[in-house]
Each structure stands twice: as structure tokens, then as C-alpha cells.
Amino acid sequence: NMPPTEERIRLEVEMLATILTNPRLMATALHFFSSNWMEIWTDPKRQAIAEAALDLHKAGRPPDELSVAIELRRRGDVETAKEVTDFARQSTAPVLFEARVTALWEETELSRSRNLMIRSSDLLESGRINDFWRFTEEHSFKKAPLHLAANMQQTTMDLIETTEERMTNQNEFSGIPTGFPELDKAMSGIQYGTLNLM
């Protein structure tokens, strides 16, 4: 495992701190991380805070800063409980929360994919083919949250619509002008994503 980047640490801290100051956002975070909530934390103290917040949420209690500190004390983690208030001061605006969670989710998936690739390569290089197949079956990549898939689908639909519009509106000039009027008329300019040799 590679050490976490400064950006990764900042995202973890801001997301968890924002949950402590806005406990209703816990449900949004769990929507992204669902079953791997405890795997995303790269520091034992953040992991302890996240676990206490999750347990409070599951019990139907808000995982606010005071409740999490009390829960940590109840568990005997007095040192981390003392730091919860300072930790919560690193909260960001709730309006930025989903963007932070999305960025952390993407970073987590990249890191997870990287680690899976390294482990898979090690198994193949050592000639352990059966272990490799078993490993890949056990660690298949999880699907993206539904709203990310919907965004990807919308982007694809927009691209298809734009392409169809360009194809049907032959009179419109849609590309970059070449400086040769006859060529521009024939090609409608140089189109994005194409290779043109002259």
C-alpha cells in the first residue's frame, strides 16, 4: 500500500469533520461508501471517529461532535475523544460536501484498484494462476453509486444528441475553420476528436 497523499488526508478530514458538524450528511456519505465505510480511513484516529459515527447513525442517533466524543469515551478511547472538537473545526461548508465525498470516493476506488492490480500482478508473476482467478473473483470492483452512473449516462446522451444535431444541420458550421472556404464547406470545419490529414 502506498502512503496517502496530502489531498487524500484533507478529503478524509473535511468529510468526517463536516459530518460531525452536520450529522444529517452521514446518510449521503454512506450512500457512496456503504459496505466499505471502515476501509476508507488511512489514520487510526479518523477510523475510530468514523466507526463511532457509524454506530451512532445505525442506532438512530445523530453522529454529532458531542455524541461521537461521548461514544469514544465510552469505548475507552479518551485520547481521540479529547481531539474530536478540534477535529470538527476542520469542517467545510455543507454545500461542498457531496463534491468532497465524490472526490474521496474516486480517490478510494483509484487506490483500491491500484492495490488490486499490484496484488494480481504478484500472483501472476509467481505463477499462482488459480490463486489469481480466485482473488479476482473475490475482489471484483464494486459498482458506482447510482447518481454517478446517471451522470455518465446523461453525458453520453448529451454527446449523442450533439453529434446527431451536427449530422442533421449540414448548413451549420460546427467545427474550427481551416481558412479554406471549400474545405470548410465540405467538412463543416475541423471537428473535435478527429484526425485530419491534408
N, C-alpha and C positions, 0 to 999 in steps of 0.2 A: 504494500500500500504506500502510495505517495503521500507526503505530508500535505495538509490542507493549505490552500492558497489564502492570502490575506482577504481576498474578495469572498471566498467561501466562509471564512470565520465571521466576517462582517455580516453576511447574509444570515447566518445562523443566529448570531447575537440579536440583530434587528428583528428578525421574525419572532423569536422567543420573547424578547423584551416587549414587543408590540402586543403579543398575546397576553402578557401579564398586566398590561395597562388597558387592554380592550379584550376581555375574556371571550366575548361573543365571536371573535375571529378564530377561535380554536377550531370550530367546525369547518371553516374554509381551509385551514391548514391540513386538517385530517382528510378532507376531500382529495387533496393532492397526494398525501403520503400514506393514507390508510394503513395498510399492513406493515409498512416499514418505517413507521414513526420513530422507533427507537434506534434504527440503524443509521439515521442521517447525522447524528451528532458526533462531532470529532473531538469533543472535550468531555471528560467525566463530569464536570460540574454542570455543563449545559445539559448533558444526558440526564443527570439527577433531577434538574429543574423540569425538563421535558417529561420525564416519567411521572413526577408528582402532578404536573398539569394534566397529563393524560388520564391519570387515575381519578383526579377530581372531576374532570369532564365526564368520564364514564359513570361516575357516581351521581351525575346530575348537578354538581356544584360548580360554580364558575372558577376557572383557574386564574384568579386574580393574584396580584403580588402578595397580599397578606395571607390568603388561603394556601398558596404554594409554600410560603415561608413556614407556616404552621405545620403543614404536611411534612416538610423536610425535617423539622424539629422532632415531630412525632416519630419519624423513621430513624432518628439518631444522627442525622447529618446536619449538626448545628453549624458547622463552618460554612457550608453552602447556604443554609438558611439566612445567615447574617449578611450574605452578599446579594440576596435577591433584590433588595431595594435599590442598591447601586446598579445592579444589572438592569432593572426595569427602566432606569433613567436613559438607557440607550434606545428607547422605543422610537419608532418613526411614525409619521402620520398614517392613520388607518387607510387613507385613500391610496397610499402607495403599497399597501400590504399585499394585495394579490400579485402585483408585479414582483415584489421581493420573493414571495412564495414560489412563483413560477420560475424565477431565476435560480432559486435554491433547488427546486425540483430538477431543473435541467442540469445543473452542476452535479447533483447527486446521481442522476442517470448516466452522465458522462463518466463520472468517477467509477460507478458500478460497472459500466460497460468496459472501461479500461482494465479494471481488475479482473473481470471475467475473461477478457481477451488474453491477459497475461497468464492466468491460470490454465486456460485452454491450450495456449501455446506450449506451456511447460509440460502438460500431459502428452501432447502430440510429439514434442521433441524427445521425450523419454520413452516413446513407443507404447504408451499405455492407451491404446485406441479404445478399448472397452470402457476404461475409466473416463476417457474424453467424451464418449457418447452419453454415458450416464450423467456426467457433470453438465453437459449442455441441456439435457432433458430436465434436470433438477433446477437449473438456473436460467430457464428461458426468460426473456425480457418481458417485463410487465407492460401492459398497455397504458397509453397516456390517458389522463383524465378526460372525460367526455368533452369538456369545453375546449380543450386543446385540439382534439380531433375535429370538433365542429369548426374551429378557426381554420384548420388546414383544409377542410372541405370547402369552406367559404372562399378561401384564397384560390383554390383550384377552380371553383365555379366562376369567380371573377375573371381569371385568366382565360378560361374557355369563352366566356361572354365577350371579352375584349378581342380575342382572336376572331370570333365569328363576326363581330362588328367590322373589323378591318377587312375581312374577306368579302363581306357583302357591300360595303361602301367603297367601291372601286374609284369613285370620283374624288374621294377624300385623300389627302396626302397625310400618311400616318408615320412616315419614317424620318430619318435625318437626310436633308438634301445633300446630293453629291456634287452639285454645281453643274451637272449636265442635264438640262431640262428633259431631253428624250429618255434618258436613263431613269430619271426620277419618275417620269410618267409611267414607264413600263414596270418599275419595281415599287412605286409609291415611296421612294426613298430607301435608305438602308434601314432594315428592320432590326429591332433589338433581338439579340440572341441568334443572329445569322452570321455566316461567314461568306463574304462576297469577294470574289477574285476578279480583278479587271486586267 
